Amino acid sequence: MRRTDRLFDIIQILRDGKLHRAQDIAERLEVSTRTIYRDMDTLMASGVPVEGERGVGYMITEAITLPPLTLTVEELEALNLGVAIVAEAADTDLKSAALSLADKVDAVLPTQTIAEADAWKFAVYPFADAARGFSHMPTLRAAIRAKQKLRLTYTSKEAQVTTRTIRPLHMEYWGRIWTLTAWCEMRDAFRVFRVDLIQTAEALPELFVDEPGKTIADYVP
């Protein structure tokens, strides 16, 4: 597993707000406890509000705010897209400014920021990768509001491509990475999809109604 994927998985584990021992996380991700300690130090250094200590456990509790502003999901999306475009520009001054702006935004986006302080950042998650999923945002948001099923073509972290029908429920932002929580009809279970790994998103004519056990309120990370 790439370190970038492992850091993302750690965020997913901690997002339930509960205390997790490093040993338990290490066993779940099949790495050493020492590796998890280093990963926690990285997340803390990058601004992720991870609380805890070695031998006790770790948890994450902060809300999604940008002091002194509170941004909507659409505003965060617009900010990401704008910086992504500029960061890929040929103008070196504009590109440098985009990187600097991203650093400043990362510093005040606690829960969402998963960038590593100096080593990770754009070298690992360049905006070109994160921006891949932005074109799907209107379709995903509209389907969530309308309770409309979607057909996704998705590439997993293991490079496996699948096509599945889902019930889109909720979107979240994790520091240049957006995730879509949905009920997957193929797996008959909740699944969290990284938006940047979605290849296609097609709105289907079929709508869905809330059913016990299949709503966002029923989802337990």
PAMIVO-856976 format. One line per field, with one value per residue (C-alpha): residue number from 1; y negated, z negated, x. Coordinates in steps of 0.001 Angstrom, whole numbers, plus 524288, in hexadecimal, padded with zeros to 5 digits. Layout:
N
num: NUM:...
v: Y:...
w: Z:...
u: X:...
end
This chain:
221
num: 1:2:3:4:5:6:7:8:9:10:11:12:13:14:15:16:17:18:19:20:21:22:23:24:25:26:27:28:29:30:31:32:33:34:35:36:37:38:39:40:41:42:43:44:45:46:47:48:49:50:51:52:53:54:55:56:57:58:59:60:61:62:63:64:65:66:67:68:69:70:71:72:73:74:75:76:77:78:79:80:81:82:83:84:85:86:87:88:89:90:91:92:93:94:95:96:97:98:99:100:101:102:103:104:105:106:107:108:109:110:111:112:113:114:115:116:117:118:119:120:121:122:123:124:125:126:127:128:129:130:131:132:133:134:135:136:137:138:139:140:141:142:143:144:145:146:147:148:149:150:151:152:153:154:155:156:157:158:159:160:161:162:163:164:165:166:167:168:169:170:171:172:173:174:175:176:177:178:179:180:181:182:183:184:185:186:187:188:189:190:191:192:193:194:195:196:197:198:199:200:201:202:203:204:205:206:207:208:209:210:211:212:213:214:215:216:217:218:219:220:221
v: 80000:7F28C:7E981:7DFD3:7EA29:7EE57:7E05F:7DF3E:7EC23:7E760:7DB56:7E447:7EC4D:7E065:7D934:7E03D:7D7BB:7E379:7E686:7F026:7F6C3:7F637:804F2:8072B:7FDFF:8049F:8121C:80D42:80732:8121B:80972:807D3:7FFC9:7F76A:7F42E:7EF94:7E71C:7E096:7DED4:7D885:7CF2B:7CBB6:7C927:7C0DA:7B8FA:7B652:7B08B:7BC10:7BB0D:7C855:7C920:7D3A6:7D980:7E5D3:7F0BE:7EA6D:7E87E:7DE4C:7D79A:7CC81:7C34F:7B60F:7B0B2:7ABCD:79D46:79390:78925:77EEA:783FD:78F7A:79445:79BB6:7A833:7A0DA:7962A:7A038:7A6C6:799D8:796E7:7A435:7A30C:7955E:798CF:7A57E:79E48:79406:79E32:7A4AA:797E8:795CD:788C5:78C0F:78049:783FC:7922C:78E29:78577:790A7:799A0:78F29:78CD4:79B63:79BF0:790DC:7974B:7A445:79DA4:79995:7A53F:7AE95:7BAA8:7B9B4:7B7FB:7C4A5:7BEE2:7C242:7B63A:7B5C1:7C30E:7C604:7BA6A:7B920:7C335:7CDA2:7C801:7BE59:7B62C:7BC5F:7C91E:7C30F:7BAF6:7C715:7C8DB:7BACA:7BCC4:7C6AD:7BD6E:7B7B6:7C552:7CA8E:7BF05:7BEF9:7CD8D:7CC30:7C16D:7C8A2:7D61E:7DB11:7E75F:7E68A:7EFEA:7EE5B:7F34F:7F370:7F6B7:7FBB0:7F8EF:80689:8023F:80AE4:804EC:807C7:802AC:8021C:7FBE0:7F3BD:7EB64:7DEEB:7D9EE:7D060:7C983:7C579:7BE10:7C318:7B9B8:7B9A4:7C6D6:7C7E7:7D440:7D8F8:7E18D:7EA10:7F687:7FFBC:808DC:811DA:81414:8122A:809B5:7FBFA:7F7EA:7EB9A:7E7BC:7DE3A:7D4A3:7D363:7E20A:7E167:7E331:7E0EC:7DD37:7DEFC:7DAD5:7E599:7E336:7EB3E:7E3FE:7E9EF:7E7F8:7E8C5:7F68A:7FACD:7FE85:7F798:7E93D:7E06F:7E09A:7EF53:7EE59:7F15D:7EEB4
w: 80000:8038E:7F817:7FDCE:7FDE1:7F00C:7EAF0:7F163:7EB3C:7DDDF:7DF76:7E2E1:7D68F:7CDA8:7D347:7CA29:7BEF7:7B692:7B042:7B83D:7B3AB:7BCDE:7BB96:7C035:7CBC2:7CF2E:7CF29:7D778:7E19B:7E092:7DCF7:7D0D4:7C51E:7C724:7D4D5:7CF31:7C54B:7D07B:7D821:7CC6E:7CADB:7D93E:7D835:7CC04:7D262:7DE46:7D639:7D513:7C764:7C2A5:7B3E8:7AC11:7A8E6:7AA56:7A18D:79F8C:7ACB6:7B6B1:7BAB0:7C366:7BF76:7C64C:7CE86:7DC9E:7DB94:7E18A:7D732:7D773:7E24C:7E34D:7F14C:7F814:7FF6D:80C33:807F6:80439:81152:81873:810A6:813E2:82243:82368:81CC5:82473:83155:82D8B:827D6:8352F:83C3D:843F4:83D38:83289:82A3F:82A62:82799:81C13:8170B:81833:8105E:80610:80555:803D9:7F88B:7F1B8:7F3E7:7EEF9:7E288:7DECF:7E3A3:7D82B:7DABE:7E96A:7EA49:7ECB1:7F35A:7ED61:7E871:7F19D:7F7E2:7FCA4:80214:810DC:81315:80EB4:811AD:81CBF:81FB0:82D19:82676:81D15:827FD:82FBD:827FB:82833:834CF:82DD0:822B9:828F3:82C1E:81E94:81757:81FB7:81DA1:80EE5:80E99:8179A:81181:81F03:82165:82862:8308D:82D4C:83428:82966:82880:81B1A:81490:81928:82748:82884:83133:82DC6:83224:827D2:8249C:81836:80FE0:80D89:7FFAB:7FB4F:7FFA9:7F739:7F949:7F41F:7F877:8076C:8071E:807D6:803F8:8072F:7FD4E:803D3:802D4:80CDE:812B9:81828:80AA3:8034B:7F99F:7F721:7FEC1:7FEBB:80C26:80EC3:818A6:81F80:8228A:828DE:8378F:83B5F:833ED:83B03:8351D:836A0:8385D:82C1D:81F43:811C0:804C4:7F760:7F20D:7E44C:7E418:7F0D7:7ED01:7E9A0:7DB84:7DB68:7E070:7D6A6:7DBBA
u: 80000:8051C:8073D:7FD8D:7F2F0:7F670:7F55C:7E815:7E3DE:7E855:7DFBF:7D469:7D6BE:7D7D1:7CC25:7C294:7C794:7CB3A:7D84F:7E062:7ECE2:7F86F:7F9E9:7EBE9:7EDA7:7FA86:7F438:7E8FC:7F223:7FC31:807AA:81005:80BEA:8180E:81321:80628:80D5A:814A7:80816:80173:80CE4:80B82:7FCF5:7FEAA:80998:8010E:7F5F7:7ECCC:7E6BC:7EB2C:7EB49:7F20F:7FF2D:806F0:80254:7F4F6:7EE82:7EA62:7DDD6:7D945:7CE4A:7CF15:7C3E8:7C4CB:7C797:7D0E3:7D35E:7CE54:7C57F:7BC54:7BC0A:7B148:7B458:7B27E:7BBFC:7C63E:7C44B:7C5F1:7D239:7D7F2:7D4CB:7DA57:7E71A:7E7EF:7E709:7F111:7FA50:7FB01:7FDC6:80A37:80C9A:8165D:8129C:8042E:80760:80FD6:804F1:7FB2B:803FF:805D8:7F72E:7F4C7:7FE6A:7F72F:7EA03:7EF48:7F3E1:7E611:7DE41:7DFC5:7D791:7D8A4:7E753:7EE8E:7FA84:807A1:80ECE:81A79:81C20:80E63:806CD:806CB:81152:807BB:7FA7A:7FC90:7F0AB:7F046:7EC40:7E286:7DC89:7D900:7CC91:7C7E6:7C04F:7B7A8:7B403:7A794:7A271:7A57F:79F9E:79356:7916B:792CA:7888A:77F22:78181:784FB:78CCA:799C4:7A1B3:7B018:7BC18:7C637:7D4A0:7D888:7E58B:7E982:7E6CA:7DABB:7D032:7C206:7B4DB:7AA64:79D4D:79D20:79443:79C37:79A7F:7A4FF:7B171:7BCF4:7C98A:7D69F:7E12C:7E09C:7DA05:7CB35:7C3FF:7B65D:7AF5E:7A535:79D6A:7A33D:79920:7A390:7A99F:79CC9:7A437:7A928:7B517:7BD7C:7C27F:7CD78:7C820:7D542:7D4B6:7C740:7C88F:7BA5D:7AE03:7A11F:79426:78A07:77B65:778B0:776AF:77804:77140:77765:77723:77AF9:7893E:78C7A:78C5B:797BD:792FD:7952B:7A316:7ADC4:7BB99
end
